[in-house]
């Protein structure tokens, strides 16, 4: 009889330990935050031919004419005028601003980049 009671007590202790371990694991599951892995894919710089009805000299003339009647020129407005993408428009306006011979300068207004006449 002692052997049977010891077996029953041992099985009961094992079941209680497994049950408590399972409950403890479920309680901490909501607090587990796995390490997040962020993968950054960098695209190579590729030069693309832009087919546009205006050449670069004409687009510069458009920008200068716009700046004579308005205070500043935004990238979005230049992209609309020249039918370029915003990335191409920004790159071209930056090139105009970097050239000292061209009458356009870059001005930062808050978080926005705008271009004004020198």
C-alpha positions in Angstrom: 0.0 0.0 0.0 2.8 2.3 0.7 4.2 1.7 -2.7 0.9 2.6 -4.4 0.5 5.8 -2.4 4.1 6.8 -3.2 3.3 6.2 -6.9 0.1 8.3 -6.7 1.9 11.1 -4.8 4.7 11.1 -7.4 2.4 11.2 -10.3 0.4 13.9 -8.7 3.6 16.0 -8.1 4.7 15.5 -11.7 1.3 16.5 -13.0 1.2 19.6 -10.8 4.7 20.6 -11.9 3.8 20.2 -15.6 0.5 22.1 -15.1 2.1 25.0 -13.2 4.9 25.1 -15.8 2.4 25.3 -18.6 0.4 28.0 -16.9 3.6 30.0 -16.2 4.6 29.8 -19.9 1.2 30.9 -21.1 1.3 33.9 -18.7 4.6 35.2 -20.0 3.8 34.6 -23.7 2.1 38.0 -24.0 5.3 39.7 -22.8 7.6 38.0 -25.2 8.9 40.3 -27.9 11.0 38.6 -30.5 13.9 40.5 -32.0 12.7 42.0 -35.2 15.1 41.9 -38.2 14.9 44.7 -40.6 16.4 44.2 -44.1 17.3 47.3 -46.1 17.5 46.8 -49.8 19.5 49.5 -51.5 18.8 50.0 -55.2 21.8 50.7 -57.4 22.0 54.1 -59.0 20.9 53.6 -62.6 20.8 56.4 -65.2 17.6 56.3 -67.1 16.9 58.2 -70.3 14.0 60.5 -69.8 11.9 61.0 -72.9 10.4 64.4 -72.5 9.2 67.0 -74.9 11.4 69.7 -73.3 15.2 69.6 -73.2 17.1 70.7 -70.1 17.7 74.3 -71.4 14.0 74.7 -72.1 13.1 73.4 -68.6 15.5 75.9 -67.0 13.8 78.7 -69.0 10.4 77.4 -67.7 11.7 77.5 -64.1 13.2 81.0 -64.4 10.0 82.3 -66.1 7.9 80.8 -63.3 10.2 82.3 -60.6 9.9 85.8 -62.2 6.1 85.7 -61.6 6.1 83.7 -58.3 8.1 83.8 -55.1 9.4 80.3 -55.1 9.2 77.0 -57.0 8.6 73.7 -55.3 9.6 70.3 -56.6 6.0 69.2 -57.1 5.2 72.3 -59.1 8.4 71.8 -61.3 7.5 68.2 -61.8 4.0 69.2 -63.0 5.3 71.9 -65.3 8.0 69.7 -66.9 6.2 66.3 -66.7 9.1 64.7 -64.9 8.9 62.4 -61.9 9.5 64.0 -58.6 12.8 62.3 -58.1 14.0 63.5 -61.6 12.6 67.0 -60.9 14.4 67.3 -57.6 17.7 66.0 -59.1 17.5 68.5 -61.9 16.6 71.5 -59.6 19.5 70.5 -57.4 21.8 70.5 -60.4 20.5 73.9 -61.4 21.1 75.2 -57.8 24.6 73.8 -57.7 25.7 75.5 -60.9 26.8 79.1 -60.1 26.0 80.3 -63.7 22.3 79.4 -63.3 20.0 81.9 -61.6 18.3 79.4 -59.2 19.2 78.8 -55.5 18.0 76.2 -53.0 16.3 77.5 -49.9 15.0 75.3 -47.0 11.6 76.5 -45.7 10.8 74.4 -42.6 10.8 70.8 -43.8 10.4 71.8 -47.5 13.0 72.4 -50.1 12.1 75.3 -52.4 14.0 77.1 -55.1 14.2 80.8 -55.6 15.7 83.2 -58.1 19.1 84.6 -57.1 
